[in-house]
Amino acid sequence: MNEQELIEKDILAYLKRQENKGLLRFLTCGSVDDGKSTLIGRLLHDSMLIYEDQLASIKKESEKSGSAGEELDLSLLVDGLAAEREQGITIDVAYRYFSTERRKFIIADTPGHEQYTRNMATGASNSDLAVILVDARYGILPQTKRHSFICSLLGIKHIVVAVNKMDLVDYREEAFEKICDDYRSFSVRLDIDDIHFIPISALKGDNVVETSNKMTWFKSGPLLNYLETVHIASDRNLIDLRLPIQYVVRPDLNFRGFAGTMASGILHRGDEVVVLPGGQKSHVKKIVTFDGNLEEAFPPLSVTITLEDEIDVSRGDIIARPDNQPRVGRELEAMIVWMAEQPMTPMNRYLFKQTSNMISGTVSMLRYRINVDTIEREDSKELKMNEVGRCRVSLERSIPFDSYKKNRTTGAFIIIDRLTLNTVGAGMIIDREAEDEEGKDFWGIEVADEFLKHQRSRVSIKERVELYKQEPLTILLTGLPCTGKTTIAYALERRLFDNRLTVTVLDGADIRSGISKDLGFTAKERSENMRRAAEIALLLNNSGLICI
């Protein structure tokens, strides 16, 4: 009995069956008019998961605005916006839910147009697998490469390259194999291990749900069979315990718990844990849920835990194991996807949201922009909407974090405009230590040549603090011209020096007549001047000095 029949005859049996099924989140992407929405419609139609009134509506709409000729235009199932139906394209991310006897699915139908790259990145952020459609007539296009790069950027481990519209090339095997070879040559530059190729015709239904009798040369089965059987359980990180705290639960004087959703790892009752960034240690007393106490918790369970000791735990803290901790710091390296119409320029202040943390900070440096069509680095002073770049982020306080490759929850953040509170960007944190070992960044792009390789000082910050008996920091004096900033700076330097502190002043006039003498006074040039000053201040701080 299929899913639709079971819903009609025994809804309780249907719900019981759903509880025991695994869930696969996947997205469809590719170039414009490659048939993404048609493919999803075909999956739903041939799996008998379209209601009669939906089918009647689609038939009526097909006659009015369909683009499939005499065939039923199944793309209309997914293209819900009026503008999408009028233009025959996907604009917004459309989500569809369906299930088969083996698995539950959440599909994200993402736009193919370049100007909607941010929408596509949103759809990819929670996906386990991506179905990248390629038109059999045209092969690998720039937008195919763009979407493949973004899938790699956002940590999707499984890629299905669905070569669509095989009916328009007479189902020829050589046309399919050429596209496979071209994509393999391109994909060696991406961080994707599992790539599967399937020839299909979404319009005709070949190799989508049922095996095609017109492509007997292809032996690996239809697309739906692969989606039902692809192994994703091992993609979960069950090694590194990370429990971001969302809420401190204190209903009465006798209970103090810490609620959050398991991001990775397995937590057992009685485990020794450490709370970061504070570093306090304790043991897990109870793991509490609505349905009762548990002996262990794992992703994606939402739990409340209690600890044996009364220690300080706040929203935004992360619970980990003492012998397996995330990094803690204020300086992050990240790949950023910019989503706002106003370009991102270094030194602008934003809010950064990572897990439950909300911290003020700046994108202190744009190292380079990625040309997502060629996957090559380009020099740039700003990131425009839909562009991707590698940046350094400086936060006002330290937070615990992992690399995005290690943990998609603790290794990601969003960037929020301080005035409008709109989300303007998304970031994926890079593991700098792994880069130093391999000489490449997270996505296989060369970090620098041998002459620019970063070297670590053999004198630690802690040793400098002990020697100078001071914490290095930078004090920024800002204000309108002729308000006494320079006078205050040198007076403060004198007072701190008299108190036996090692301090120096970075005078704006000295910087303008020296390292920034090539700059004018436009908004961009003032921003670049500030960036250079901040870099000098950072070098002084790393040497243990106080910088004004």
KERO-963743 format. One line per field, with one value per residue (C-alpha): residue number from 1; y, x, z. Coordinates in steps of 0.25 Angstrom, whole numbers, always signed. Example, Ala and Ser with C-alpha at 12.3 -4.5 7.8 and 13.67 -1.06 7.14 Angstrom:
2
num <- (1/2) .
y <- (-18/-4) .
x <- (+49/+55) .
z <- (+31/+29) .
//
This chain:
548
num <- (1/2/3/4/5/6/7/8/9/10/11/12/13/14/15/16/17/18/19/20/21/22/23/24/25/26/27/28/29/30/31/32/33/34/35/36/37/38/39/40/41/42/43/44/45/46/47/48/49/50/51/52/53/54/55/56/57/58/59/60/61/62/63/64/65/66/67/68/69/70/71/72/73/74/75/76/77/78/79/80/81/82/83/84/85/86/87/88/89/90/91/92/93/94/95/96/97/98/99/100/101/102/103/104/105/106/107/108/109/110/111/112/113/114/115/116/117/118/119/120/121/122/123/124/125/126/127/128/129/130/131/132/133/134/135/136/137/138/139/140/141/142/143/144/145/146/147/148/149/150/151/152/153/154/155/156/157/158/159/160/161/162/163/164/165/166/167/168/169/170/171/172/173/174/175/176/177/178/179/180/181/182/183/184/185/186/187/188/189/190/191/192/193/194/195/196/197/198/199/200/201/202/203/204/205/206/207/208/209/210/211/212/213/214/215/216/217/218/219/220/221/222/223/224/225/226/227/228/229/230/231/232/233/234/235/236/237/238/239/240/241/242/243/244/245/246/247/248/249/250/251/252/253/254/255/256/257/258/259/260/261/262/263/264/265/266/267/268/269/270/271/272/273/274/275/276/277/278/279/280/281/282/283/284/285/286/287/288/289/290/291/292/293/294/295/296/297/298/299/300/301/302/303/304/305/306/307/308/309/310/311/312/313/314/315/316/317/318/319/320/321/322/323/324/325/326/327/328/329/330/331/332/333/334/335/336/337/338/339/340/341/342/343/344/345/346/347/348/349/350/351/352/353/354/355/356/357/358/359/360/361/362/363/364/365/366/367/368/369/370/371/372/373/374/375/376/377/378/379/380/381/382/383/384/385/386/387/388/389/390/391/392/393/394/395/396/397/398/399/400/401/402/403/404/405/406/407/408/409/410/411/412/413/414/415/416/417/418/419/420/421/422/423/424/425/426/427/428/429/430/431/432/433/434/435/436/437/438/439/440/441/442/443/444/445/446/447/448/449/450/451/452/453/454/455/456/457/458/459/460/461/462/463/464/465/466/467/468/469/470/471/472/473/474/475/476/477/478/479/480/481/482/483/484/485/486/487/488/489/490/491/492/493/494/495/496/497/498/499/500/501/502/503/504/505/506/507/508/509/510/511/512/513/514/515/516/517/518/519/520/521/522/523/524/525/526/527/528/529/530/531/532/533/534/535/536/537/538/539/540/541/542/543/544/545/546/547/548) .
y <- (+0/+13/+26/+33/+20/+19/+33/+31/+18/+18/+31/+25/+14/+25/+34/+22/+18/+32/+32/+21/+27/+34/+48/+53/+68/+71/+83/+84/+94/+97/+107/+114/+105/+92/+86/+87/+90/+80/+69/+71/+71/+58/+52/+56/+52/+38/+35/+37/+49/+59/+61/+61/+76/+79/+71/+78/+91/+88/+83/+96/+105/+97/+100/+115/+117/+104/+102/+87/+87/+76/+70/+73/+85/+79/+91/+98/+90/+97/+110/+117/+132/+139/+145/+131/+126/+138/+137/+122/+123/+120/+132/+129/+116/+106/+95/+82/+70/+56/+42/+28/+15/+16/+30/+44/+56/+71/+77/+91/+96/+107/+118/+117/+132/+138/+149/+139/+133/+137/+130/+117/+118/+119/+106/+99/+102/+91/+81/+67/+65/+73/+69/+78/+78/+79/+81/+70/+79/+90/+82/+89/+104/+115/+114/+99/+102/+114/+105/+93/+103/+108/+94/+91/+104/+100/+86/+77/+64/+57/+62/+56/+61/+59/+60/+65/+66/+53/+52/+64/+57/+44/+37/+36/+30/+38/+51/+47/+42/+55/+63/+53/+55/+70/+71/+61/+70/+82/+76/+72/+87/+85/+78/+68/+53/+46/+50/+41/+43/+39/+42/+46/+53/+60/+64/+49/+42/+34/+30/+39/+29/+17/+11/+16/+6/+16/+16/+2/+5/+12/+1/+9/+11/+23/+36/+33/+19/+26/+37/+26/+18/+28/+27/+40/+34/+35/+50/+53/+57/+48/+50/+65/+68/+82/+86/+101/+107/+114/+117/+115/+108/+113/+110/+109/+110/+95/+94/+100/+94/+98/+96/+94/+86/+76/+81/+69/+57/+48/+53/+43/+45/+46/+51/+61/+74/+88/+101/+110/+121/+122/+108/+103/+88/+79/+66/+64/+61/+59/+59/+64/+64/+66/+51/+48/+47/+41/+33/+39/+50/+52/+61/+67/+65/+77/+74/+81/+77/+79/+79/+74/+88/+102/+108/+120/+116/+126/+127/+126/+117/+103/+90/+81/+71/+75/+67/+71/+86/+96/+108/+121/+135/+148/+147/+138/+134/+131/+130/+140/+140/+154/+156/+171/+181/+190/+185/+180/+188/+185/+192/+194/+189/+178/+169/+154/+143/+129/+119/+127/+137/+151/+159/+173/+173/+176/+170/+175/+170/+165/+156/+153/+150/+137/+137/+126/+123/+120/+117/+127/+138/+152/+165/+174/+184/+181/+169/+172/+164/+150/+150/+141/+145/+141/+151/+153/+156/+163/+162/+170/+158/+143/+132/+117/+112/+101/+101/+99/+87/+81/+86/+93/+99/+104/+107/+117/+130/+141/+156/+165/+180/+188/+198/+190/+177/+170/+158/+163/+152/+137/+132/+119/+118/+113/+105/+113/+101/+91/+102/+104/+89/+87/+100/+101/+107/+99/+98/+95/+109/+112/+121/+127/+124/+119/+133/+137/+125/+130/+127/+126/+133/+125/+135/+133/+144/+139/+140/+155/+158/+152/+160/+173/+171/+176/+171/+176/+184/+196/+208/+215/+230/+235/+248/+261/+268/+278/+272/+269/+254/+255/+263/+253/+241/+247/+251/+236/+231/+239/+235/+220/+220/+227/+215/+206/+201/+199/+208/+215/+225/+222/+237/+239/+249/+240/+229/+238/+244/+230/+216/+223/+235/+228/+230/+241/+244/+237/+227/+215/+221/+225/+211/+206/+216/+210/+196/+199/+205/+194/+184/+192/+192/+177/+175/+184/+176/+163/+168/+171/+186/+195/+203/+217) .
x <- (+0/+6/+7/-5/-14/-10/-13/-27/-30/-22/-16/-11/-3/+2/+7/+13/+21/+26/+32/+42/+47/+60/+60/+67/+68/+73/+72/+71/+80/+86/+86/+73/+63/+70/+57/+58/+44/+39/+48/+42/+28/+31/+36/+23/+14/+20/+21/+6/+7/-1/-16/-27/-30/-15/-14/-27/-21/-8/-15/-23/-11/-3/-13/-12/+3/+10/+23/+23/+15/+5/+11/+6/+15/+19/+28/+15/+14/+26/+27/+17/+20/+12/+25/+31/+19/+19/+34/+35/+47/+49/+52/+49/+54/+42/+41/+33/+31/+28/+31/+32/+32/+47/+50/+44/+49/+50/+53/+58/+56/+66/+67/+77/+78/+92/+84/+77/+90/+87/+74/+81/+91/+80/+74/+87/+90/+82/+83/+90/+90/+89/+83/+90/+83/+91/+84/+89/+89/+98/+107/+114/+111/+116/+104/+106/+120/+115/+104/+114/+124/+113/+109/+124/+125/+113/+118/+109/+115/+107/+105/+96/+98/+85/+87/+73/+66/+73/+60/+66/+79/+72/+76/+91/+101/+113/+105/+104/+118/+124/+117/+121/+136/+135/+129/+139/+150/+144/+140/+154/+156/+144/+143/+133/+136/+123/+118/+107/+103/+89/+83/+68/+57/+48/+38/+36/+39/+51/+60/+53/+44/+44/+56/+56/+54/+61/+74/+77/+92/+90/+90/+90/+75/+66/+68/+58/+64/+77/+71/+64/+77/+89/+96/+96/+96/+112/+111/+107/+118/+117/+131/+132/+122/+116/+104/+101/+93/+80/+73/+75/+63/+60/+45/+48/+59/+61/+64/+74/+76/+82/+74/+80/+80/+91/+100/+109/+115/+108/+106/+104/+99/+111/+120/+131/+128/+134/+127/+133/+138/+139/+146/+138/+137/+126/+118/+105/+95/+82/+78/+64/+53/+38/+37/+45/+60/+70/+83/+89/+87/+91/+88/+78/+71/+67/+70/+71/+83/+86/+100/+106/+112/+107/+115/+113/+106/+99/+92/+102/+112/+116/+117/+128/+138/+150/+159/+152/+149/+146/+155/+152/+156/+151/+158/+152/+155/+143/+137/+125/+114/+108/+93/+90/+89/+99/+113/+121/+134/+144/+143/+128/+122/+111/+105/+109/+100/+107/+99/+92/+103/+100/+113/+117/+129/+135/+139/+153/+159/+155/+166/+160/+148/+145/+140/+130/+130/+145/+147/+159/+163/+162/+166/+155/+152/+137/+127/+115/+102/+103/+118/+127/+140/+150/+150/+156/+145/+148/+139/+137/+138/+143/+134/+136/+135/+139/+143/+130/+136/+136/+123/+112/+106/+117/+125/+115/+109/+100/+103/+92/+91/+92/+81/+71/+74/+73/+82/+92/+102/+106/+119/+126/+138/+152/+161/+174/+183/+179/+182/+196/+199/+193/+196/+182/+169/+156/+152/+166/+169/+184/+186/+199/+212/+224/+229/+217/+215/+210/+220/+216/+224/+232/+228/+214/+204/+204/+219/+219/+208/+216/+228/+221/+211/+200/+189/+191/+180/+176/+169/+162/+160/+150/+142/+141/+153/+159/+152/+165/+167/+182/+184/+177/+184/+198/+193/+188/+201/+209/+200/+200/+216/+217/+210/+220/+212/+218/+210/+210/+202/+198/+196/+186/+195/+207/+199/+194/+208/+214/+207/+194/+200/+194/+180/+170/+158/+146/+138/+145/+159/+156/+152/+165/+173/+166/+168/+183/+184/+176/+186/+198/+191/+189/+204/+207/+197/+203/+216/+210/+208/+197/+193/+186) .
z <- (+0/-4/+5/-1/+0/+15/+18/+13/+19/+33/+37/+50/+43/+34/+45/+52/+40/+39/+53/+49/+36/+33/+28/+16/+13/-1/-11/-26/-33/-47/-58/-62/-69/-66/-61/-46/-43/-53/-46/-33/-39/-46/-33/-26/-38/-41/-26/-25/-15/-22/-18/-28/-27/-29/-41/-47/-44/-50/-63/-64/-61/-72/-82/-78/-76/-77/-84/-87/-99/-99/-87/-73/-67/-54/-50/-47/-34/-29/-35/-26/-27/-38/-44/-45/-53/-62/-65/-64/-54/-39/-31/-16/-9/-10/+0/-2/+7/+3/+8/+2/+9/+12/+15/+18/+9/+10/-4/-6/-20/-22/-32/-44/-47/-43/-36/-27/-22/-7/-8/-13/-1/+8/+3/+3/+18/+24/+13/+13/-2/-15/-28/-38/-52/-65/-78/-87/-99/-93/-83/-71/-71/-62/-53/-51/-46/-37/-30/-29/-22/-12/-9/-6/+2/+11/+14/+6/+5/-6/-20/-30/-44/-52/-67/-71/-84/-89/-98/-106/-109/-113/-100/-105/-95/-101/-98/-84/-82/-88/-77/-66/-71/-71/-57/-51/-57/-51/-37/-33/-28/-19/-5/-9/-8/-12/-27/-34/-48/-53/-67/-67/-74/-64/-74/-79/-66/-70/-59/-48/-41/-50/-58/-73/-84/-93/-86/-84/-84/-70/-60/-46/-45/-44/-36/-26/-22/-20/-11/-3/-1/+0/+13/+21/+36/+36/+32/+46/+56/+68/+73/+77/+88/+86/+93/+91/+102/+98/+111/+126/+132/+146/+149/+164/+175/+174/+159/+150/+136/+123/+111/+97/+84/+82/+71/+71/+79/+90/+104/+115/+129/+139/+128/+132/+124/+122/+120/+110/+109/+124/+126/+138/+140/+145/+143/+137/+147/+139/+124/+125/+113/+112/+111/+123/+127/+118/+120/+107/+97/+83/+71/+68/+81/+89/+104/+117/+126/+141/+146/+159/+163/+164/+153/+144/+131/+122/+108/+97/+105/+99/+107/+102/+108/+115/+106/+93/+93/+82/+80/+88/+82/+76/+63/+52/+38/+30/+16/+15/+5/+4/+3/+4/-6/+1/-1/+10/+13/+24/+37/+37/+49/+50/+59/+58/+62/+65/+72/+83/+83/+78/+78/+72/+63/+49/+37/+39/+26/+12/+8/-6/-13/-20/-35/-33/-48/-49/-34/-34/-25/-28/-21/-16/-6/-4/-5/-13/-13/-16/-16/-7/-1/+10/+22/+36/+46/+59/+71/+83/+92/+91/+87/+86/+71/+62/+47/+38/+33/+46/+51/+43/+56/+64/+51/+45/+47/+41/+40/+44/+41/+54/+49/+41/+48/+34/+31/+22/+21/+25/+29/+30/+39/+34/+42/+41/+48/+37/+26/+32/+31/+17/+10/+5/+11/+14/-1/-7/-11/-9/+3/-1/-8/+0/+2/+9/+18/+32/+43/+58/+68/+78/+88/+93/+97/+111/+112/+108/+118/+129/+124/+122/+134/+125/+116/+101/+96/+86/+90/+79/+80/+70/+68/+59/+55/+65/+77/+84/+81/+79/+92/+100/+93/+97/+111/+113/+108/+118/+129/+126/+124/+137/+143/+137/+125/+111/+102/+89/+81/+66/+62/+50/+44/+44/+37/+27/+24/+24/+21/+16/+8/-5/+0/-1/+7/+0/+9/+3/+5/+19/+22/+16/+24/+37/+32/+31/+45/+51/+45/+51/+64/+64/+61/+73/+82/+77/+82/+96/+95/+98/+86/+86) .
//
